[in-house]
Amino acid sequence: MTQQSERQHYGVLWDVDGVLIDSAEQHRRSWQELAAENGFPYSDESFWAYFGMRNADVIPRMFGVTGPAARLAALADRKEEIYRALLAVEAAPLPGAVELMAALHAAGYRQALGSSAPEKNIELIVRLLDIGRYLEGTVSGESVAHGKPAPDIFLAAAASIGVAPAHCLVIEDAVAGIEAAHAGGMRCLAVRRAGIADAPGLERADRLVTTLQEANVALVNQLLKVNS
C-alpha cells in the first residue's frame, strides 16, 4: 500500500471560524449590532465566553432570551445576515490554512469542514476561499442534535468522508471544539486565535500551534500515527 493510499483511510476535520478564516471580529460586530437593534445587553466578555457555540445555545446565555422558538430562530437569522454582509467584503484566510489544506489533499487525506456555523455561512466561506476542491464533506451545526462540546458535528463530518473517528484529526481554535473532538475519540490540533496570545484551555489539545504556518503534513502524520 502506498503512503497516499494509506492516508485515504484517515481524515482531517476543520473548524472554520478562527481556523480557516479570521472572522471573530465580524462575529463580534454582528452580535453587538443584533444586541443594539433589540435593546439587549452586550459585552465582549460574554461574546468570547460563548464563541464557537451554535446560535441556539448562545442566544439564551448571552441575552437571556429563551423563547418562543420562532423568536430565537429570527434572532439567529438576523445575526447571520449581518455577519455574512460583513464577511463578504472583509474575508481573508488565516496564514497557512489554505496551504495546509492543499498539502493534505495532495498527500491523500480526506477532509471535511465541521462547524457550528449555519450552512449558508459555510457555503460562503468555501466560495470566498475557493477551497471546495480540497473537501469531501461539510457539516453545519444546524444539521446535528447537539453543538460543541458534544461530538455530534465531528462525528457527522467523519461519517461524511467515510473515515472512522479514531482515524481523524480535528483542527480547532476553541476549547469547546477540543472537547468535542476528544469526546468523539479523535485527536486535535489547536491553533491560537489570531491576535490572542493567552487562550486558557487550548493546551488540552494533542498539539498547540500559534499559526497553521507551523503545521505541515509531517505533523499530521505524527498526530495520527500514519507512516510518513
N, CA, C and O of each residue as an XYZ file, in Angstrom:
912
protein
N       0.843     -1.198      0.000
C       0.000      0.000      0.000
C       0.881      1.253      0.000
O       1.786      1.372      0.826
N       0.626      2.169     -0.904
C       1.406      3.394     -0.946
C       0.996      4.311      0.201
O      -0.074      4.164      0.791
N       1.888      5.270      0.500
C       1.585      6.213      1.574
C       0.303      6.980      1.271
O      -0.514      7.200      2.165
N       0.120      7.389      0.009
C      -1.065      8.168     -0.342
C      -2.339      7.336     -0.200
O      -3.351      7.838      0.289
N      -2.300      6.066     -0.623
C      -3.495      5.233     -0.491
C      -3.786      4.924      0.974
O      -4.950      4.791      1.354
N      -2.750      4.806      1.800
C      -2.967      4.586      3.228
C      -3.695      5.765      3.845
O      -4.575      5.588      4.687
N      -3.328      6.970      3.428
C      -3.935      8.173      4.011
C      -5.395      8.324      3.613
O      -6.109      9.107      4.240
N      -5.869      7.609      2.598
C      -7.281      7.659      2.242
C      -8.167      7.109      3.360
O      -9.377      7.332      3.374
N      -7.548      6.390      4.290
C      -8.292      5.845      5.425
C      -8.228      6.774      6.637
O      -8.676      6.411      7.725
N      -7.675      7.964      6.451
C      -7.540      8.943      7.531
C      -8.166     10.269      7.095
O      -8.214     10.593      5.908
N      -8.641     11.022      8.076
C      -9.314     12.274      7.750
C      -8.870     13.438      8.622
O      -8.438     13.258      9.760
N      -8.986     14.627      8.062
C      -8.742     15.871      8.790
C     -10.032     16.688      8.746
O     -10.552     16.993      7.672
N     -10.531     17.030      9.910
C     -11.793     17.746     10.054
C     -11.511     19.165     10.542
O     -10.936     19.364     11.612
N     -11.915     20.119      9.762
C     -11.589     21.518     10.026
C     -12.762     22.268     10.657
O     -13.882     22.221     10.147
N     -12.505     22.950     11.751
C     -13.394     24.014     12.179
C     -13.183     25.160     11.185
O     -12.217     25.150     10.423
N     -14.074     26.133     11.192
C     -13.999     27.209     10.196
C     -13.567     28.533     10.823
O     -12.476     29.031     10.548
N     -14.422     29.093     11.658
C     -14.131     30.407     12.240
C     -12.940     30.331     13.177
O     -12.934     29.542     14.122
N     -11.929     31.154     12.914
C     -10.738     31.181     13.737
C      -9.692     30.168     13.341
O      -8.587     30.176     13.885
N     -10.020     29.288     12.396
C      -9.075     28.282     11.913
C      -8.758     28.526     10.446
O      -7.599     28.708     10.074
N      -9.791     28.528      9.621
C      -9.610     28.817      8.196
C      -9.638     30.314      7.919
O      -8.944     30.812      7.032
N     -10.440     31.007      8.682
C     -10.685     32.415      8.386
C     -10.751     33.201      9.692
O     -11.298     32.726     10.687
N     -10.197     34.391      9.678
C     -10.206     35.242     10.863
C     -11.501     36.049     10.855
O     -11.526     37.198     10.414
N     -12.558     35.442     11.340
C     -13.875     36.068     11.289
C     -14.400     36.450     12.659
O     -15.561     36.837     12.790
N     -13.562     36.347     13.683
C     -14.026     36.649     15.031
C     -14.544     38.084     15.141
O     -15.555     38.330     15.798
N     -13.863     39.018     14.507
C     -14.295     40.415     14.601
C     -15.646     40.618     13.932
O     -16.477     41.373     14.436
N     -15.878     39.951     12.798
C     -17.172     40.055     12.134
C     -18.277     39.437     12.999
O     -19.387     39.965     13.070
N     -17.962     38.323     13.651
C     -18.941     37.730     14.567
C     -19.217     38.671     15.738
O     -20.370     38.878     16.118
N     -18.153     39.236     16.305
C     -18.329     40.132     17.444
C     -19.206     41.316     17.070
O     -20.123     41.675     17.808
N     -18.921     41.923     15.919
C     -19.693     43.088     15.488
C     -21.139     42.730     15.167
O     -22.047     43.529     15.399
N     -21.352     41.527     14.632
C     -22.727     41.138     14.302
C     -23.549     40.892     15.559
O     -24.723     41.258     15.611
N     -22.937     40.268     16.587
C     -23.658     40.103     17.855
C     -23.915     41.458     18.508
O     -24.989     41.692     19.063
N     -22.934     42.344     18.440
C     -23.074     43.682     19.036
C     -24.197     44.455     18.342
O     -25.000     45.119     18.999
N     -24.247     44.364     17.007
C     -25.294     45.077     16.263
C     -26.667     44.470     16.542
O     -27.653     45.194     16.679
N     -26.728     43.138     16.627
C     -28.006     42.491     16.948
C     -28.502     42.952     18.315
O     -29.688     43.232     18.485
N     -27.598     43.029     19.286
C     -27.967     43.484     20.626
C     -28.496     44.911     20.578
O     -29.507     45.224     21.208
N     -27.813     45.778     19.830
C     -28.235     47.177     19.739
C     -29.614     47.292     19.088
O     -30.440     48.096     19.522
N     -29.863     46.496     18.056
C     -31.151     46.541     17.366
C     -32.313     46.145     18.273
O     -33.436     46.623     18.109
N     -32.026     45.259     19.238
C     -33.091     44.705     20.066
C     -33.070     45.172     21.521
O     -33.895     44.746     22.329
N     -32.119     46.053     21.849
C     -32.040     46.544     23.213
C     -31.540     45.520     24.208
O     -31.861     45.590     25.395
N     -30.752     44.565     23.727
C     -30.198     43.530     24.603
C     -28.871     44.002     25.197
O     -28.175     44.810     24.581
N     -28.513     43.511     26.381
C     -27.176     43.802     26.920
C     -26.122     43.061     26.109
O     -26.365     41.959     25.619
N     -24.954     43.670     25.972
C     -23.863     43.019     25.238
C     -22.544     43.344     25.924
O     -22.349     44.451     26.425
N     -21.634     42.362     25.942
C     -20.267     42.608     26.402
C     -19.336     41.706     25.614
O     -19.704     40.596     25.231
N     -18.132     42.192     25.376
C     -17.143     41.368     24.695
C     -16.807     40.127     25.517
O     -16.498     39.074     24.961
N     -16.866     40.253     26.831
C     -16.570     39.109     27.699
C     -17.554     37.964     27.437
O     -17.153     36.805     27.338
N     -18.832     38.298     27.327
C     -19.823     37.253     27.066
C     -19.665     36.696     25.656
O     -19.863     35.502     25.430
N     -19.308     37.561     24.710
C     -19.074     37.073     23.344
C     -17.996     35.999     23.329
O     -18.206     34.927     22.760
N     -16.853     36.264     23.940
C     -15.757     35.292     23.934
C     -16.090     34.053     24.744
O     -15.613     32.962     24.433
N     -16.898     34.207     25.774
C     -17.251     33.052     26.597
C     -18.041     32.011     25.807
O     -17.932     30.814     26.072
N     -18.834     32.465     24.837
C     -19.694     31.546     24.095
C     -19.260     31.377     22.640
O     -19.967     30.762     21.842
N     -18.107     31.920     22.305
C     -17.614     31.833     20.932
C     -17.414     30.368     20.545
O     -16.833     29.595     21.307
N     -17.896     29.990     19.366
C     -17.765     28.620     18.889
C     -19.003     27.775     19.094
O     -19.110     26.681     18.540
N     -19.954     28.278     19.895
C     -21.200     27.549     20.108
C     -22.219     27.917     19.031
O     -22.071     28.923     18.337
N     -23.245     27.094     18.906
C     -24.321     27.384     17.967
C     -25.155     28.552     18.470
O     -25.230     28.796     19.674
N     -25.790     29.283     17.532
C     -26.612     30.428     17.913
C     -27.709     30.044     18.893
O     -28.022     30.799     19.814
N     -28.295     28.857     18.692
C     -29.372     28.418     19.573
C     -28.901     28.248     21.009
O     -29.693     28.339     21.947
N     -27.596     28.000     21.175
C     -27.031     27.871     22.519
C     -26.519     29.204     23.050
O     -26.475     29.421     24.261
N     -26.129     30.101     22.133
C     -25.573     31.399     22.543
C     -26.662     32.369     22.995
O     -26.521     33.022     24.029
N     -27.735     32.466     22.235
C     -28.751     33.495     22.486
C     -29.329     33.425     23.902
O     -29.425     34.464     24.554
N     -29.716     32.254     24.406
C     -30.218     32.231     25.786
C     -29.169     32.640     26.808
O     -29.486     33.284     27.808
N     -27.913     32.264     26.556
C     -26.853     32.575     27.508
C     -26.459     34.049     27.447
O     -26.265     34.683     28.485
N     -26.342     34.593     26.243
C     -25.862     35.965     26.097
C     -26.955     36.994     26.388
O     -26.703     38.026     27.009
N     -28.176     36.693     25.927
C     -29.241     37.688     26.024
C     -30.364     37.313     26.986
O     -31.237     38.135     27.262
N     -30.354     36.093     27.497
C     -31.415     35.663     28.392
C     -32.747     35.419     27.701
O     -33.785     35.353     28.360
N     -32.726     35.284     26.376
C     -33.945     35.029     25.604
C     -34.100     33.527     25.431
O     -33.227     32.878     24.854
N     -35.187     32.972     25.917
C     -35.351     31.520     25.880
C     -36.508     31.051     24.995
O     -36.723     29.846     24.866
N     -37.234     31.946     24.403
C     -38.322     31.524     23.529
C     -39.215     32.703     23.192
O     -38.987     33.820     23.658
N     -40.241     32.449     22.374
C     -40.553     31.176     21.724
C     -39.534     30.811     20.650
O     -38.667     31.618     20.313
N     -39.636     29.604     20.115
C     -38.657     29.109     19.158
C     -38.562     29.995     17.921
O     -37.474     30.197     17.381
N     -39.693     30.522     17.475
C     -39.696     31.363     16.281
C     -38.883     32.642     16.505
O     -38.218     33.131     15.592
N     -38.944     33.171     17.717
C     -38.171     34.379     18.006
C     -36.680     34.073     18.030
O     -35.877     34.842     17.502
N     -36.305     32.946     18.645
C     -34.895     32.544     18.664
C     -34.370     32.364     17.241
O     -33.263     32.799     16.923
N     -35.159     31.727     16.397
C     -34.742     31.495     15.009
C     -34.597     32.811     14.258
O     -33.659     32.984     13.480
N     -35.525     33.744     14.488
C     -35.456     35.034     13.804
C     -34.225     35.827     14.237
O     -33.568     36.457     13.408
N     -33.914     35.797     15.520
C     -32.722     36.482     16.014
C     -31.456     35.871     15.424
O     -30.544     36.588     15.013
N     -31.407     34.539     15.386
C     -30.246     33.862     14.821
C     -30.089     34.197     13.343
O     -28.978     34.447     12.876
N     -31.193     34.203     12.610
C     -31.127     34.521     11.173
C     -30.641     35.949     10.952
O     -29.840     36.201     10.051
N     -31.119     36.875     11.764
C     -30.705     38.271     11.613
C     -29.218     38.437     11.923
O     -28.510     39.164     11.226
N     -28.751     37.757     12.971
C     -27.326     37.833     13.309
C     -26.488     37.363     12.136
O     -25.476     37.984     11.809
N     -26.896     36.275     11.497
C     -26.107     35.737     10.393
C     -26.199     36.591      9.139
O     -25.252     36.622      8.354
N     -27.308     37.284      8.927
C     -27.404     38.241      7.819
C     -26.357     39.337      7.982
O     -25.654     39.683      7.032
N     -26.258     39.877      9.193
C     -25.267     40.925      9.470
C     -23.858     40.375      9.251
O     -23.020     41.018      8.619
N     -23.612     39.186      9.778
C     -22.284     38.566      9.674
C     -21.878     38.334      8.218
O     -20.761     38.678      7.830
N     -22.763     37.758      7.411
C     -22.407     37.461      6.018
C     -22.149     38.729      5.213
O     -21.292     38.745      4.329
N     -22.894     39.796      5.520
C     -22.660     41.067      4.831
C     -21.271     41.611      5.144
O     -20.595     42.130      4.256
N     -20.844     41.496      6.389
C     -19.503     41.929      6.776
C     -18.440     41.041      6.142
O     -17.442     41.531      5.615
N     -18.663     39.734      6.197
C     -17.671     38.785      5.708
C     -17.438     38.913      4.212
O     -16.310     38.766      3.743
N     -18.489     39.184      3.467
C     -18.388     39.238      2.004
C     -17.383     40.281      1.524
O     -16.818     40.150      0.439
N     -17.161     41.319      2.336
C     -16.236     42.378      1.917
C     -14.929     42.357      2.703
O     -14.014     43.119      2.390
N     -14.823     41.495      3.722
C     -13.648     41.521      4.592
C     -12.937     40.178      4.732
O     -11.937     40.086      5.444
N     -13.434     39.141      4.070
C     -12.909     37.786      4.293
C     -11.469     37.633      3.832
O     -11.095     38.105      2.759
N     -10.664     36.968      4.654
C      -9.282     36.632      4.294
C      -8.894     35.382      5.041
O      -9.194     35.264      6.229
N      -8.225     34.426      4.374
C      -7.825     33.198      5.069
C      -6.733     33.477      6.089
O      -5.930     34.395      5.921
N      -6.710     32.686      7.136
C      -5.646     32.808      8.117
C      -4.348     32.225      7.576
O      -4.380     31.308      6.756
N      -3.206     32.743      8.022
C      -1.907     32.303      7.484
C      -1.722     30.791      7.584
O      -1.878     30.204      8.655
N      -1.392     30.180      6.472
C      -1.067     28.760      6.436
C      -2.239     27.831      6.295
O      -2.038     26.643      6.042
N      -3.476     28.320      6.448
C      -4.636     27.431      6.469
C      -4.892     26.772      5.118
O      -4.933     25.545      5.024
N      -5.062     27.572      4.083
C      -5.364     27.019      2.763
C      -4.172     26.217      2.250
O      -4.350     25.190      1.594
N      -2.970     26.675      2.543
C      -1.771     25.948      2.111
C      -1.712     24.551      2.747
O      -1.371     23.576      2.077
N      -2.048     24.459      4.046
C      -2.052     23.162      4.710
C      -3.151     22.273      4.146
O      -2.938     21.079      3.934
N      -4.312     22.841      3.903
C      -5.405     22.058      3.339
C      -5.024     21.494      1.969
O      -5.308     20.334      1.669
N      -4.389     22.311      1.151
C      -3.964     21.859     -0.177
C      -2.918     20.751     -0.064
O      -2.966     19.775     -0.813
N      -1.981     20.895      0.863
C      -0.926     19.894      1.032
C      -1.498     18.571      1.537
O      -1.064     17.503      1.104
N      -2.463     18.634      2.445
C      -3.092     17.422      2.956
C      -3.885     16.720      1.852
O      -3.895     15.491      1.773
N      -4.541     17.498      1.013
C      -5.270     16.924     -0.123
C      -4.312     16.200     -1.061
O      -4.585     15.085     -1.505
N      -3.193     16.843     -1.358
C      -2.200     16.230     -2.244
C      -1.602     14.972     -1.632
O      -1.224     14.046     -2.351
N      -1.516     14.936     -0.295
C      -0.947     13.780      0.395
C      -1.922     12.614      0.491
O      -1.524     11.507      0.856
N      -3.197     12.846      0.167
C      -4.170     11.771      0.160
C      -5.165     11.759      1.296
O      -6.024     10.879      1.352
N      -5.070     12.722      2.211
C      -6.020     12.774      3.323
C      -7.412     13.189      2.839
O      -7.546     14.037      1.956
N      -8.439     12.581      3.428
C      -9.805     13.037      3.201
C     -10.072     14.194      4.157
O      -9.607     14.184      5.297
N     -10.821     15.189      3.693
C     -11.031     16.372      4.513
C     -12.480     16.840      4.465
O     -13.165     16.716      3.450
N     -12.921     17.382      5.593
C     -14.267     17.938      5.694
C     -14.250     19.123      6.646
O     -13.348     19.260      7.472
N     -15.249     19.969      6.521
C     -15.460     21.060      7.463
C     -16.504     20.618      8.477
O     -17.509     20.007      8.113
N     -16.267     20.926      9.750
C     -17.238     20.641     10.805
C     -17.378     21.881     11.673
O     -16.563     22.122     12.563
N     -18.411     22.664     11.412
C     -18.528     23.969     12.045
C     -19.887     24.163     12.687
O     -20.893     23.640     12.209
N     -19.907     24.926     13.781
C     -21.173     25.304     14.417
C     -21.960     26.284     13.558
O     -23.139     26.526     13.819
N     -21.334     26.843     12.552
C     -21.949     27.875     11.725
C     -23.104     27.332     10.893
O     -23.134     26.143     10.574
N     -24.058     28.196     10.537
C     -25.119     27.791      9.615
C     -24.545     27.406      8.242
O     -23.463     27.852      7.860
N     -25.287     26.577      7.522
C     -24.822     26.089      6.226
C     -24.536     27.227      5.251
O     -23.573     27.150      4.489
N     -25.354     28.282      5.257
C     -25.129     29.404      4.336
C     -23.777     30.064      4.585
O     -23.108     30.482      3.640
N     -23.372     30.159      5.839
C     -22.065     30.737      6.159
C     -20.942     29.858      5.626
O     -19.976     30.352      5.044
N     -21.077     28.550      5.829
C     -20.055     27.625      5.363
C     -19.934     27.697      3.845
O     -18.827     27.743      3.309
N     -21.057     27.707      3.162
C     -21.039     27.795      1.694
C     -20.352     29.074      1.230
O     -19.589     29.055      0.264
N     -20.619     30.184      1.914
C     -19.999     31.456      1.548
C     -18.495     31.395      1.732
O     -17.752     31.852      0.863
N     -18.030     30.845      2.836
C     -16.591     30.787      3.106
C     -15.884     29.853      2.137
O     -14.790     30.166      1.668
N     -16.490     28.713      1.828
C     -15.899     27.800      0.842
C     -15.741     28.517     -0.490
O     -14.729     28.357     -1.173
N     -16.738     29.303     -0.855
C     -16.670     30.038     -2.133
C     -15.640     31.167     -2.076
O     -14.854     31.332     -3.009
N     -15.636     31.934     -1.004
C     -14.707     33.062     -0.903
C     -13.252     32.603     -0.882
O     -12.384     33.261     -1.455
N     -12.982     31.472     -0.220
C     -11.607     30.976     -0.118
C     -11.246     30.017     -1.251
O     -10.085     29.633     -1.393
N     -12.235     29.631     -2.056
C     -12.017     28.730     -3.189
C     -11.359     27.423     -2.737
O     -10.314     27.034     -3.259
N     -11.981     26.749     -1.759
C     -11.385     25.528     -1.198
C     -12.235     24.286     -1.446
O     -11.931     23.214     -0.924
N     -13.282     24.420     -2.227
C     -14.173     23.297     -2.463
C     -13.474     22.077     -3.034
O     -13.866     20.946     -2.746
N     -12.438     22.295     -3.845
C     -11.746     21.167     -4.489
C     -10.949     20.326     -3.507
O     -10.536     19.217     -3.848
N     -10.723     20.822     -2.301
C      -9.956     20.073     -1.302
C     -10.850     19.285     -0.345
O     -10.351     18.503      0.464
N     -12.158     19.483     -0.431
C     -13.090     18.951      0.562
C     -13.954     17.840     -0.002
O     -14.290     17.822     -1.186
N     -14.301     16.920      0.875
C     -15.233     15.848      0.513
C     -16.504     15.890      1.345
O     -17.388     15.051      1.174
N     -16.601     16.850      2.234
C     -17.809     16.973      3.034
C     -17.822     18.250      3.847
O     -16.773     18.821      4.142
N     -19.013     18.695      4.206
C     -19.187     19.823      5.135
C     -20.358     19.485      6.052
O     -21.357     18.912      5.617
N     -20.222     19.847      7.321
C     -21.293     19.624      8.284
C     -21.511     20.896      9.078
O     -20.570     21.470      9.626
N     -22.759     21.331      9.134
C     -23.147     22.520      9.889
C     -23.765     22.121     11.218
O     -24.350     21.046     11.351
N     -23.627     23.000     12.192
C     -24.269     22.781     13.478
C     -25.782     22.703     13.372
O     -26.439     22.165     14.263
N     -26.347     23.239     12.283
C     -27.790     23.185     12.078
C     -28.288     21.758     11.846
O     -29.465     21.462     12.055
N     -27.377     20.873     11.410
C     -27.796     19.544     10.963
C     -27.646     18.449     12.017
O     -27.935     17.283     11.745
N     -27.195     18.817     13.222
C     -26.981     17.803     14.264
C     -27.775     18.162     15.516
O     -28.192     19.305     15.701
N     -27.974     17.170     16.362
C     -28.809     17.366     17.551
C     -28.151     18.256     18.593
O     -28.823     19.054     19.247
N     -26.831     18.122     18.751
C     -26.136     18.850     19.811
C     -24.897     19.539     19.253
O     -24.161     18.959     18.455
N     -24.673     20.775     19.676
C     -23.492     21.510     19.261
C     -22.293     21.181     20.130
O     -22.411     20.452     21.115
N     -21.136     21.721     19.763
C     -19.933     21.564     20.567
C     -20.185     22.150     21.965
O     -20.820     23.200     22.067
N     -19.716     21.519     23.028
C     -18.674     20.496     23.117
C     -19.129     19.057     22.920
O     -18.315     18.145     23.066
N     -20.395     18.817     22.595
C     -20.800     17.465     22.209
C     -20.096     17.104     20.901
O     -19.764     18.003     20.128
N     -19.859     15.836     20.631
C     -19.071     15.440     19.458
C     -19.860     15.327     18.168
O     -19.295     14.954     17.140
N     -21.162     15.640     18.188
C     -22.035     15.354     17.045
C     -21.513     15.891     15.718
O     -21.526     15.183     14.711
N     -21.051     17.148     15.714
C     -20.614     17.765     14.464
C     -19.439     17.003     13.859
O     -19.426     16.729     12.659
N     -18.468     16.664     14.674
C     -17.283     15.990     14.145
C     -17.563     14.524     13.804
O     -16.974     13.984     12.868
N     -18.447     13.885     14.548
C     -18.824     12.515     14.194
C     -19.539     12.502     12.843
O     -19.310     11.612     12.023
N     -20.403     13.491     12.616
C     -21.090     13.576     11.322
C     -20.109     13.901     10.201
O     -20.244     13.384      9.092
N     -19.120     14.756     10.481
C     -18.114     15.098      9.471
C     -17.271     13.875      9.113
O     -16.973     13.649      7.940
N     -16.888     13.089     10.113
C     -16.132     11.864      9.859
C     -16.948     10.903      9.000
O     -16.425     10.294      8.066
N     -18.238     10.771      9.327
C     -19.107      9.890      8.543
C     -19.247     10.386      7.110
O     -19.353      9.582      6.184
N     -19.247     11.699      6.918
C     -19.434     12.253      5.576
C     -18.275     11.924      4.642
O     -18.443     11.928      3.422
N     -17.109     11.642      5.199
C     -15.958     11.285      4.366
C     -15.603      9.809      4.495
O     -14.608      9.359      3.927
N     -16.410      9.054      5.236
C     -16.206      7.623      5.337
C     -14.965      7.207      6.090
O     -14.325      6.215      5.742
N     -14.615      7.967      7.133
C     -13.418      7.671      7.923
C     -13.817      7.435      9.377
O     -14.637      8.172      9.924
N     -13.246      6.420      9.997
C     -13.526      6.120     11.402
C     -13.058      7.269     12.285
O     -11.993      7.831     12.032
N     -13.818      7.634     13.310
C     -13.411      8.735     14.195
C     -11.996      8.589     14.747
O     -11.280      9.583     14.870
N     -11.585      7.377     15.080
C     -10.247      7.159     15.642
C      -9.152      7.479     14.646
O      -7.992      7.620     15.032
N      -9.497      7.598     13.365
C      -8.530      7.923     12.314
C      -8.643      9.385     11.870
O      -8.153      9.758     10.804
N      -9.291     10.204     12.698
C      -9.495     11.605     12.331
C      -8.746     12.559     13.254
O      -8.628     12.334     14.459
N      -8.248     13.625     12.649
C      -7.655     14.743     13.382
C      -8.539     15.965     13.183
O      -8.894     16.306     12.055
N      -8.890     16.616     14.273
C      -9.668     17.845     14.233
C      -8.728     19.037     14.384
O      -7.816     19.012     15.210
N      -8.949     20.073     13.590
C      -8.198     21.323     13.723
C      -9.151     22.373     14.276
O     -10.161     22.685     13.644
N      -8.846     22.918     15.439
C      -9.764     23.773     16.188
C      -9.052     24.986     16.781
O      -7.824     25.038     16.840
N      -9.849     25.954     17.218
C      -9.284     27.115     17.924
C     -10.042     27.415     19.208
O      -9.751     28.402     19.883
N     -11.016     26.568     19.554
C     -11.843     26.830     20.734
C     -11.862     25.618     21.651
O     -11.805     24.475     21.197
N     -11.943     25.885     22.945
C     -11.952     24.803     23.929
C     -13.141     23.872     23.704
O     -13.011     22.655     23.837
N     -14.306     24.442     23.361
C     -15.484     23.605     23.115
C     -15.226     22.633     21.967
O     -15.694     21.495     21.996
N     -14.480     23.084     20.955
C     -14.161     22.218     19.831
C     -13.177     21.122     20.195
O     -13.290     19.990     19.724
N     -12.207     21.465     21.039
C     -11.248     20.455     21.516
C     -11.983     19.378     22.296
O     -11.742     18.185     22.117
N     -12.884     19.820     23.167
C     -13.656     18.863     23.957
C     -14.525     17.989     23.059
O     -14.680     16.796     23.319
N     -15.093     18.576     22.003
C     -15.920     17.812     21.063
C     -15.090     16.763     20.347
O     -15.534     15.627     20.177
N     -13.880     17.136     19.922
C     -13.002     16.188     19.239
C     -12.668     15.005     20.135
O     -12.790     13.853     19.720
N     -12.250     15.288     21.352
C     -11.867     14.218     22.276
C     -13.070     13.366     22.672
O     -12.941     12.154     22.847
N     -14.235     13.992     22.813
C     -15.444     13.230     23.137
C     -15.807     12.259     22.023
O     -16.421     11.221     22.270
N     -15.425     12.602     20.787
C     -15.683     11.738     19.645
C     -14.586     10.730     19.382
O     -14.643      9.997     18.395
N     -13.572     10.681     20.262
C     -12.484      9.737     20.093
C     -11.468     10.144     19.051
O     -10.789      9.294     18.476
N     -11.355     11.452     18.800
C     -10.451     11.973     17.788
C      -9.298     12.748     18.433
O      -9.397     13.202     19.573
N      -8.233     12.885     17.697
C      -7.131     13.721     18.146
C      -7.388     15.142     17.682
O      -8.213     15.375     16.798
N      -6.671     16.102     18.289
C      -6.957     17.506     17.987
C      -5.683     18.334     17.924
O      -4.825     18.263     18.804
N      -5.586     19.113     16.871
C      -4.552     20.131     16.705
C      -5.218     21.480     16.926
O      -6.149     21.837     16.204
N      -4.757     22.226     17.908
C      -5.343     23.533     18.207
C      -4.440     24.642     17.693
O      -3.214     24.541     17.735
N      -5.073     25.704     17.206
C      -4.334     26.892     16.756
C      -4.873     28.087     17.539
O      -6.081     28.228     17.725
N      -3.972     28.932     17.987
C      -4.391     30.105     18.751
C      -5.169     31.068     17.862
O      -4.862     31.221     16.679
N      -6.169     31.709     18.437
C      -6.914     32.710     17.688
C      -6.009     33.875     17.333
O      -5.162     34.281     18.127
N      -6.193     34.403     16.149
C      -5.346     35.499     15.675
C      -5.365     36.656     16.661
O      -6.427     37.135     17.060
N      -4.185     37.093     17.043
C      -4.053     38.255     17.909
C      -4.281     37.990     19.381
O      -4.247     38.921     20.185
N      -4.516     36.718     19.759
C      -4.765     36.394     21.167
C      -3.660     35.469     21.654
O      -3.599     34.302     21.265
N      -2.797     35.987     22.497
C      -1.645     35.210     22.958
C      -2.027     34.221     24.045
O      -1.467     33.127     24.116
N      -2.977     34.596     24.892
C      -3.336     33.761     26.034
C      -4.767     33.271     25.876
O      -5.709     34.056     25.987
N      -4.937     31.988     25.620
C      -6.271     31.402     25.471
C      -6.330     30.151     26.337
O      -6.057     29.056     25.845
N      -6.679     30.288     27.615
C      -6.669     29.149     28.539
C      -7.516     27.988     28.030
O      -8.628     28.185     27.540
N      -6.988     26.795     28.149
C      -7.718     25.600     27.759
C      -7.257     24.987     26.464
O      -7.475     23.798     26.232
N      -6.619     25.777     25.605
C      -6.187     25.237     24.314
C      -5.099     24.183     24.468
O      -4.905     23.350     23.582
N      -4.390     24.219     25.591
C      -3.325     23.236     25.820
C      -3.881     21.831     26.022
O      -3.114     20.871     26.080
N      -5.191     21.696     26.131
C      -5.802     20.374     26.240
C      -5.733     19.607     24.914
O      -5.923     18.391     24.888
N      -5.467     20.306     23.836
C      -5.338     19.648     22.533
C      -4.094     18.766     22.524
O      -3.218     18.904     23.378
N      -4.023     17.868     21.561
C      -2.861     16.989     21.445
C      -1.625     17.747     20.968
O      -0.498     17.320     21.214
N      -1.836     18.860     20.293
C      -0.743     19.749     19.909
C      -1.313     21.151     19.742
O      -2.430     21.317     19.252
N      -0.555     22.149     20.144
C      -0.979     23.541     20.052
C       0.045     24.323     19.253
O       1.241     24.262     19.536
N      -0.426     25.064     18.247
C       0.457     25.913     17.451
C      -0.076     27.341     17.485
O      -1.260     27.567     17.734
N       0.798     28.285     17.235
C       0.399     29.697     17.219
C      -0.264     30.063     15.905
O      -1.174     30.892     15.871
N       0.189     29.446     14.827
C      -0.374     29.670     13.497
C      -0.245     28.378     12.703
O       0.633     27.565     12.987
N      -1.099     28.181     11.723
C      -1.026     26.963     10.924
C       0.172     26.969      9.974
O       0.426     25.980      9.286
N       0.898     28.070      9.938
C       2.174     28.058      9.216
C       3.183     27.144      9.908
O       4.171     26.730      9.302
N       2.929     26.832     11.184
C       3.796     25.927     11.935
C       3.427     24.461     11.714
O       4.161     23.568     12.138
N       2.306     24.210     11.058
C       1.827     22.840     10.849
C       2.118     22.397      9.422
O       2.203     23.216      8.507
N       2.269     21.080      9.249
C       2.509     20.535      7.914
C       2.030     19.084      7.879
O       1.528     18.563      8.875
N       2.190     18.438      6.723
C       1.741     17.058      6.567
C       2.472     16.147      7.548
O       1.871     15.219      8.090
N       3.752     16.396      7.783
C       4.524     15.554      8.697
C       3.947     15.599     10.110
O       3.902     14.574     10.790
N       3.508     16.763     10.556
C       2.914     16.878     11.889
C       1.604     16.103     11.954
O       1.337     15.412     12.937
N       0.787     16.217     10.909
C      -0.482     15.484     10.873
C      -0.212     13.978     10.868
O      -0.888     13.220     11.563
N       0.775     13.551     10.084
C       1.163     12.132     10.093
C       1.503     11.675     11.509
O       1.085     10.604     11.950
N       2.268     12.505     12.210
C       2.709     12.174     13.573
C       1.524     12.066     14.526
O       1.438     11.120     15.309
N       0.610     13.034     14.460
C      -0.524     13.042     15.375
C      -1.477     11.878     15.116
O      -2.108     11.369     16.042
N      -1.580     11.463     13.861
C      -2.471     10.340     13.517
C      -1.730      9.005     13.461
O      -2.326      7.962     13.193
N      -0.419      9.055     13.717
C       0.402      7.836     13.678
C       0.330      7.140     12.323
O       0.163      5.925     12.226
N       0.464      7.969     11.274
C       0.475      7.476      9.895
C       1.921      7.466      9.424
O       2.667      8.404      9.705
N       2.324      6.434      8.722
C       3.679      6.378      8.194
C       3.931      7.549      7.264
O       3.121      7.833      6.382
N       5.058      8.235      7.459
C       5.374      9.414      6.641
C       6.217      9.013      5.451
O       6.587      9.863      4.641
